[in-house]
Amino acid sequence: MEKVARLLSKQQGKPVLKPNKPLVIKDEVANRKPKKGEASCVTEMALVMACWKQNDFNTKLCSNELSVFYKCIERAQAEARDRSKQQTLSQGGRLLPKQATKLLKRYPNL
């Protein structure tokens, strides 16, 4: 704050910084979704596709690869559910964009 005040002061001649908008925080936050993690089960999916290609897309001959792929998907979805529950309980000191906007609208700048 001291640095901004010094840059805006006219005591040292012309102000160094001339803002074109008021220097206040907006009452809302951009609503961005958190970044997704890395893709899961890619190798299993590649094995299924390779099996299909070798067997002229006959699903019956690739049942073993498909079952491994579906098990991997179920495991990944369970981990994602657990991770989302854990994030909602403890967000690491960060607010979600909706929560931040709600608080900023409740206590706007004067």
C-alpha positions as CSV (number, residue, x, y, z in Angstrom):
1,M,0.0,0.0,0.0
2,E,2.8,2.4,0.8
3,K,4.4,1.8,-2.6
4,V,1.1,2.4,-4.4
5,A,0.5,5.6,-2.3
6,R,4.1,6.8,-3.2
7,L,3.5,6.1,-6.9
8,L,0.2,8.0,-6.9
9,S,1.5,11.0,-4.8
10,K,2.1,14.3,-6.4
11,Q,4.7,15.3,-3.8
12,Q,7.6,14.2,-6.0
13,G,6.3,15.9,-9.2
14,K,4.1,14.1,-11.6
15,P,2.6,10.8,-10.5
16,V,4.4,7.8,-11.9
17,L,1.3,5.7,-12.0
18,K,-2.0,7.0,-13.3
19,P,-4.8,4.4,-12.9
20,N,-7.6,4.4,-15.5
21,K,-9.9,2.5,-13.2
22,P,-10.5,2.9,-9.4
23,L,-8.1,0.9,-7.3
24,V,-10.7,-1.3,-5.5
25,I,-11.4,-5.0,-5.5
26,K,-14.5,-6.1,-7.5
27,D,-17.4,-7.6,-5.7
28,E,-17.1,-10.8,-7.7
29,V,-14.6,-13.4,-8.7
30,A,-14.2,-15.1,-12.1
31,N,-16.0,-18.4,-11.9
32,R,-13.3,-20.8,-13.0
33,K,-13.5,-24.5,-12.5
34,P,-10.5,-26.2,-10.8
35,K,-8.1,-27.9,-13.1
36,K,-8.7,-31.5,-13.9
37,G,-6.1,-34.1,-13.0
38,E,-4.3,-36.3,-15.4
39,A,-6.2,-38.8,-17.5
40,S,-6.5,-42.3,-16.0
41,C,-6.7,-45.7,-17.5
42,V,-5.0,-44.6,-20.8
43,T,-2.8,-47.7,-21.1
44,E,-5.8,-50.0,-20.5
45,M,-7.8,-48.2,-23.2
46,A,-4.9,-48.5,-25.6
47,L,-4.7,-52.2,-25.0
48,V,-8.4,-52.6,-25.7
49,M,-8.1,-50.6,-28.9
50,A,-5.1,-52.7,-30.0
51,C,-7.0,-55.9,-29.3
52,W,-10.0,-54.7,-31.3
53,K,-7.7,-53.8,-34.2
54,Q,-6.1,-57.3,-34.2
55,N,-9.4,-59.1,-34.0
56,D,-11.4,-57.0,-36.5
57,F,-13.3,-55.1,-33.7
58,N,-14.8,-58.3,-32.3
59,T,-15.7,-57.5,-28.6
60,K,-16.0,-61.2,-27.6
61,L,-12.3,-61.9,-28.3
62,C,-11.3,-58.8,-26.2
63,S,-13.4,-59.5,-23.1
64,N,-10.3,-59.8,-20.8
65,E,-8.9,-56.4,-21.8
66,L,-12.4,-54.8,-21.5
67,S,-12.9,-56.2,-18.0
68,V,-9.5,-54.8,-16.9
69,F,-10.4,-51.4,-18.5
70,Y,-13.8,-51.3,-16.7
71,K,-12.2,-52.2,-13.4
72,C,-9.7,-49.4,-13.8
73,I,-12.5,-46.9,-14.6
74,E,-14.4,-48.0,-11.4
75,R,-11.2,-47.6,-9.4
76,A,-10.5,-44.1,-10.9
77,Q,-14.1,-42.9,-10.2
78,A,-13.9,-44.1,-6.6
79,E,-10.6,-42.3,-6.1
80,A,-12.1,-39.1,-7.7
81,R,-15.2,-39.3,-5.4
82,D,-12.9,-39.7,-2.3
83,R,-10.7,-36.8,-3.5
84,S,-13.7,-34.5,-4.0
85,K,-15.1,-35.3,-0.6
86,Q,-11.7,-34.6,1.0
87,Q,-11.3,-31.3,-0.9
88,T,-14.7,-30.1,0.2
89,L,-13.8,-30.8,3.8
90,S,-10.4,-29.2,3.7
91,Q,-9.7,-27.0,0.7
92,G,-6.2,-26.1,1.7
93,G,-7.2,-22.6,2.9
94,R,-8.7,-21.6,-0.5
95,L,-12.3,-20.6,-1.2
96,L,-14.1,-21.8,-4.2
97,P,-15.1,-19.0,-6.7
98,K,-18.8,-19.2,-5.8
99,Q,-17.9,-18.9,-2.1
100,A,-15.6,-16.0,-2.6
101,T,-18.2,-14.1,-4.7
102,K,-20.9,-14.8,-2.1
103,L,-18.7,-13.3,0.6
104,L,-17.6,-10.3,-1.5
105,K,-21.3,-9.5,-2.3
106,R,-22.2,-9.8,1.4
107,Y,-19.4,-7.4,2.3
108,P,-18.9,-5.1,-0.7
109,N,-16.4,-2.3,-1.0
110,L,-17.6,1.0,0.3
